[in-house]
Structures are given as structure tokens and as C-alpha cells.
Amino acid sequence: MERARAGIARRESAPDGEWMVRTMTARNAEKTYICPGCSTAVVPGIAHLVVWKDDHMFGAAAGLAERRHWHTNCWLSRTYRYR
């Protein structure tokens, strides 16, 4: 049930590959991470996205192991770089 509340990963395609994206609710955000989009902290209590490469060169497990936590706006705006 907890996984359903946190969101199910969805696949997104971009010019840089296939990505799995899962929403992390504010309630479930318990640690601090550094967002790779803006290099600032994603602090506990802030809803954000957990993102990993679905087409990782070394397989799905390697992609999941390299997952990163992004501010939602940082992830969404990253695609505008390709326009």
C-alpha cells in the first residue's frame, strides 16, 4: 500500500534515453538529496521525483542503483534544453 501512495514509476522517453520516473510524496520524503538539475538540496518534507535510467548500459539493476532525486520543476524544465 505504501508503494501505491508513493506513486508507481512511469516510463518517459527523451533524446538522452528512456527514464523511469516515480513521484515521491512530501509525506514519504524523509532524507536530504542533492538535485542534479540545480545542485541544491531536496529536503525532507518536499515532494519530488526519483529518476533512473531504464535503458542503462549495464542493465536495469544498475540504472536503479544510480537513481537520483530531482525537484519536480528541475526535471520538467530539463527537457526544454532539447528544443
matplotlib code that plots the C-alpha trace (Angstrom):
import matplotlib.pyplot as plt

x = [0.0, 2.9, 4.3, 1.0, 0.8, 4.3, 3.5, 4.2, 7.2, 6.3, 8.5, 9.5, 11.3, 13.8, 16.6, 19.0, 17.3, 14.5, 13.8, 11.8, 10.2, 8.4, 6.8, 7.9, 5.2, 6.1, 5.0, 7.4, 10.4, 12.5, 16.1, 18.0, 19.3, 21.1, 19.1, 21.3, 19.3, 20.1, 22.7, 20.6, 19.1, 15.8, 15.0, 12.7, 9.0, 9.3, 7.5, 9.9, 10.8, 13.0, 14.5, 16.7, 17.8, 15.6, 18.0, 21.2, 24.2, 24.7, 21.0, 18.0, 19.6, 22.5, 20.1, 18.1, 21.3, 22.2, 18.8, 18.7, 16.2, 15.1, 13.0, 9.9, 10.4, 14.1, 13.2, 10.4, 12.5, 15.4, 13.5, 13.4, 17.1, 16.3, 14.0]
y = [0.0, 2.4, 1.9, 2.9, 6.0, 7.0, 6.5, 3.9, 4.5, 5.6, 5.5, 8.7, 8.9, 11.8, 12.4, 11.1, 7.8, 6.0, 7.0, 5.6, 8.4, 8.0, 10.6, 10.9, 12.4, 15.0, 12.6, 10.0, 12.3, 11.7, 12.3, 15.2, 14.7, 17.0, 17.6, 17.1, 19.8, 22.7, 21.3, 22.4, 20.3, 18.4, 18.5, 16.2, 17.0, 18.3, 16.3, 15.5, 12.9, 9.8, 9.2, 6.4, 5.2, 2.4, 1.6, 1.6, 0.1, -2.4, -3.3, -2.3, -3.0, -0.7, 2.0, 1.7, 1.8, 5.2, 6.7, 10.4, 12.7, 15.7, 18.7, 18.3, 21.6, 20.8, 17.5, 19.1, 22.0, 19.8, 18.7, 22.2, 22.1, 19.9, 22.4]
z = [0.0, 0.8, -2.7, -4.2, -2.1, -3.2, -6.8, -9.4, -11.7, -15.2, -18.3, -20.1, -23.3, -24.0, -26.5, -23.9, -23.4, -21.5, -17.9, -15.1, -13.0, -9.7, -7.6, -4.0, -1.8, 0.8, 3.5, 2.3, 1.6, 4.7, 3.6, 2.0, -1.5, -4.0, -7.1, -10.2, -12.1, -9.8, -7.4, -4.3, -1.6, -1.9, 1.8, 3.8, 3.5, -0.1, -2.8, -5.7, -8.3, -8.2, -11.6, -13.0, -16.4, -17.8, -20.7, -18.6, -20.4, -17.6, -17.1, -15.1, -11.7, -12.5, -13.6, -10.4, -8.3, -9.9, -9.3, -8.4, -6.6, -8.6, -7.8, -10.0, -11.8, -12.4, -14.1, -16.1, -17.3, -18.3, -21.4, -22.7, -23.4, -26.4, -28.1]

ax = plt.figure().add_subplot(projection="3d")
ax.plot(x, y, z, "-o")
ax.set_aspect("equal")
plt.show()
